[in-house]
């Protein structure tokens, strides 16, 4: 527990510091996390990072993650990157004479879109006007939901939410997480009413809590299917990048797709 606390404080302080700095400092951190996350994803699926198709996946993750390229280079659209990745990976099944199988490239394509898109929208949020506020709001609602679900579940949780996937989660805890996330959004709306209305705050809190908990369950289901406990060991006591960002990867794209950060 002590190691987990120390690691969490140090990593959290570094993350918040680079989030506040913004610009390429924060983008570089997100890019590094995305590449490590994709490495974890490939590894837990039994895909060696030295394979050419996996290296191509890394390149696609980097391009998807970045909100813009340096030196004012033109950024290809997400559709272009995704199509080229699909095409190259499918060609790999031909040139390898099916040593690289369709199942392999399907997994790599899914992972590149899943990891890259999540970190892309985190970077994009920071690029918005008042981006540090919108980023802090979204993270605060996600973390409030996590904390609320844990503590409410510990205190009064009785009804299992999905025992075959995550045996410790309860319905009472999940509902507690939703309530705490919404309250967090409303507090930030009270602190900054010119940028955030109360109705919008409720919607962001609901989205962060519900989608965030689903993102956590997705990772739990996936790791249980692969019979592993953690995606990696980067952070002692906390697991890997994917373990720490499973909620983020779903929430940030969704709040943008729903048009909530305006």
C-alpha positions, 0 to 999 in steps of 0.5 A: 500500500505504501509503495502504491501511494508513493508511486501514485503521488509522484506520477500524479504530480508529474502528470498534473504538472505537464498538463498545466504546462500544456503544449508539446510538453503535455502532448509528448507525455500523452504520445509516450503513454500511448506508445507504451499502452500499445506495446502493452496491448500487443504484448498481452495479445502475444504480438512481438513488438519487433514484428513489422506489422506491430511496428506499423501499428506503433507508427499509426498510434503516434499519428492518431494520437498527435493533434497536430504535426511539428513544423506546420506539416499537414496532418492526415485525417483520421480516416486516411490514417485508419484506411492506410493502416488497414490496407498495409496490415491486410497486405501483410497477410499476403506478403507473409503468405498468411504467417501474419493472419487476419486475426493478428492484423484485426487485433492490431488495427483495433488496438491502434484505433482504441489507444490512439483515439483515446490519447488523441482526444486527451491532447485535443481537449488541452488544445481547446480554448480554456483547455486546462479547465476542460481537461481538469473537469473531465479528469476530475469527474473520472477520478471522482467516479472511481473514488465514489464507486470504490468507497461507496461500494466498500461502505454499502455495496451488496449487489454484485454489478458483474461478478463474472468480469469484475467480482468486487464491483457493486451496483451500489458502488457504481451508482455512488460513482455516478452521484459523486461525478455529477456533484464534482461537475456541479462544483466546477460549474459553480466555480466557473459559471461563465464557461460551464453551465449546470446542465452541461456539468451534469451531462459531463459528470454522467458521461464520465461516470457511466462511460468510465465505468464501462471502460474499466469493465472492458479492460477487466473483461479483456484481461480476464479473457487473456488470464492476466491481472495487469496490462503491465508493471510500469507503475509499481502497485498500479499496473501498466498504462492501460490499467490506469487509463482504461476509463480515460480512453473511452470518456475523452472521445465520447465527451467530444463526440457528444459535443459536451466540451464547448 
